[in-house]
Amino acid sequence: MDILTYHDQPPYIIDRKSEKGLSYEVINAVNNTMNTSYHIRILPKMRLKKMLTGKQGAVMIWAVSLTFGGIENAKQHGFIWGKALLYDQQGFISRINKPVEYMGPTSLYGLALGGVQGHTYFGLQDDIDSGKIIRINSSKEAKNIRLLLAQRLDVITMAHSSAKYYENLFQVGNKLYFSKQPLNRYSRHFLASKNQSSHIDRVNHWLHHAVQNGSYKKLLAKYGLDTLIPPR
């Protein structure tokens, strides 16, 4: 059984060939506990959406609570949401010697904002399209951090889960400033088509026990994400 994802960058996917990354480790933990045979399959977001709404249905991991119609509209859109895997946010990072505090889109006017190609940043797009915010795209989030530290960008935006991973990986915590106010806050979940709801029952069961016995926190700590864990 394939578990779909469109999140193809660290910490979720680090290396496809060796199956290294948080996505693989979570699925392995589910398989070992629940005696399932799940496998990660990476797809473009639009193709993944088509499979979720198709006749056979599908299951994905790391669905953002603000997308796919939102958790509050799950029945209307025919999706089943699992319990929260992470509490995350879309944040802003600048250099410690030139901090940028996000106070709304106007606080980014005239600044070079680093984003990832293909990503849409809700709440900023109109000002990006009008040129008030200068968006510079990279193919990888890691490259944006390097460009920021090289003073070629003023500020970058990325998920807090990704930022914490790179902060630990590059050991640059003393060089980065994290805005107190994010663009938005959200949670990440397993998500299934209505006809695949039994899989959500299984992963919810795994998550409950993994949080209770501390194994999930240890897993997240390997990626610097243990502070984002759901409460027991």
N, C-alpha and C positions, 0 to 999 in steps of 0.2 A: 504494500500500500504506500503510495507516494504522499508525502506531506509537502505541500507546495510553499514556496517563498519567492518573493521578488527582492528581498534584502540580500544583496550579493557582496557586501563590503564588511570589513571588520566592525565589531567583533563577531558578527553573525556568521560570516563566511570569510575565513582567512586564506585557506588553500583548498581548492576543489579536489585536486588529484589525491591529496593525502587525507581529505575529508577532515580538515582542521577548522575549528571554529565553534562558537557557542551553539549554533543551530544543530550541528552534528552531535554535540555532547548532550544536548537536551533530548534529542530523539533516541540516542543510545541509552540514556537513563530511563526513558519511558519503556523502551523495548525490554531492558533488563528487569524492570520491576513488574511490568504488565504482561510479559510474554507475548508482545506484539512484534510485527515485522515491518516497521515503518522505515521509510527511506526519504531523505531530503531530495527534492527536485527543484531546481532554480529555473524560474520562468520570467519573461517580461511581464510587467504588471497588467497590461491589457489582456494578454493571453490567459493569465491566471484568473482574471475577473470572468472571462468567458467560460472557463472551466467550472468556476464556482456557480455560475448561473445556468450551466448546461444541464442536460437531462440526467447524466450520471452523477453530477455533483462532485465535490472535492473538499479537501481539508487543507488549510494553510496555517502557518505559524508566523507570529509577530505581527498580526493584523493590528493596525492602529485604531484606537477607539473612536477617532474622529472621522474615519473613512468607512467605506462600504455601507453608507447610510447611518452609521452610528449605532451604538449599543441600544440606545433608547428606542430605535426604530427597527429592531431586529426582526420582529414578526412581520412587519410590513414588507421588508426586503427579502424575507425567506432565509435568513441566516441564523445559525446557532453560535453564540459566543461562549468561549471557555472563560474560566477565571483568569484574573490578571496575572501575567507572567512577570511583568516589569512595570514600574511607574516611571515614565520618561517625560521629556520635554524637548522642544525645539529651541535651543539656546543660541546665544551670541558670544563669540570669543574674540578678544582683541589682545593687544600686547600690554603687559603690565605697566610699561612706561608710557603708554598712550591708550588708556582705557576708554572703552565706549560703553556707556550705560544705556541700554535700550529703554526708551520711554514712549514708544510708538514709532510709526514709520518716519515721522519728521526728524527723529534723532539720527537717522541714517542718510539724510539728504546730503548729497555731495560726496559721500564716502564710497570707496571701492569695497563692495561686498562680495566675498567669495562664496559661491554655491556649487552644487554638483549638477552637471549636465543632465537634463531630463527631469529634474526635480522641480515641483511647483511649491512656492512658499506662500500659502494663503495669508492674506492680510498685507502682503508686500507687493503683490504682482502688479497692481495698478501703478504704483509709484516706480516700479522697475520698468514697466512698459513706457511710461512717460519720460524716463531718463532722469528722474529726480534721485533715484538710487542707482548707482552704477554697479550692475551685477557682472562679475567676471567668473566664468564657469571653468571648472576642472573636471576631469573624468573620475578622480579619486579624492576622497576626503583627506587622506594623508598628504596629498600634494598641496591642498589648501593650507594646512598647518605650516608646511615649509614656506609657502609664499607669504603667509602672515608674518612669520618670524624673520623673513628676508625683507620685510617692509614693502612688499609689492601689493599687499592688501591691507586695508584698514581694519576690517572686521570680517569674520566668517560666521556662517550659521550651520549648525549640525545638531543631530540628536545628542542629548546629554550622554546616552549610553555609548555612543561612538566617541565622544569627546573624552570621557573618562578612560576609555581603553587606550586612546592615543596618548593621553597625558602620562599614563603609566608606561607605555611602550617607549616613548621618546624621552621620558624623564624631563619634561619641560614645564612642570607645574609652577615653577617659580618665575616663568616667563609669560604666563598666560593670565588674562583677566576674564572671568566669567560674569556676564551681566546678571544682576540679581533678578531682573524681569525677563522671562523668556517670550518667544513669539506665541507659544501655546503649550499647554500641558496635556498629556494623554497617557493611556495605558496600552500595553501590548498583550495580545491574546492569541490562543488558537481560535480559528474561525472555521465553521463548516457549513456546507449546504444543508438544508433541512433534512434531506434524506440520508445524511451521513452523521446524524446526531450521536450515534453510539460511540463514535470516536472521541467526541467531546467528553462523554461520560468517563471514558478511560483516562484521558489526559488530565481531567479534573481530579480523578482519584489519585493518580500519580502525584500531581502537584501538591495536593493537600498533605499527603504523607511526607513528601520531600521537604516541604516547608517545616512541618512539625519536627522531623528528625534532624534538621539542619543540613542535610546533604545538598539541598538546592542553594542555600547560602554559600556553602563551600564552593560549589560549581561557579556561581556568579563571581565569587571573590577572585577566581583565577583570571578574570577579565576586568577586575576593578569595579564591578557592578553590584557588590553586595549591599550597598546603601540604597539601591533601587528595588530591593526585594519587597513583595507584598507582605503585609503584617500577618502574624500567625493567627 
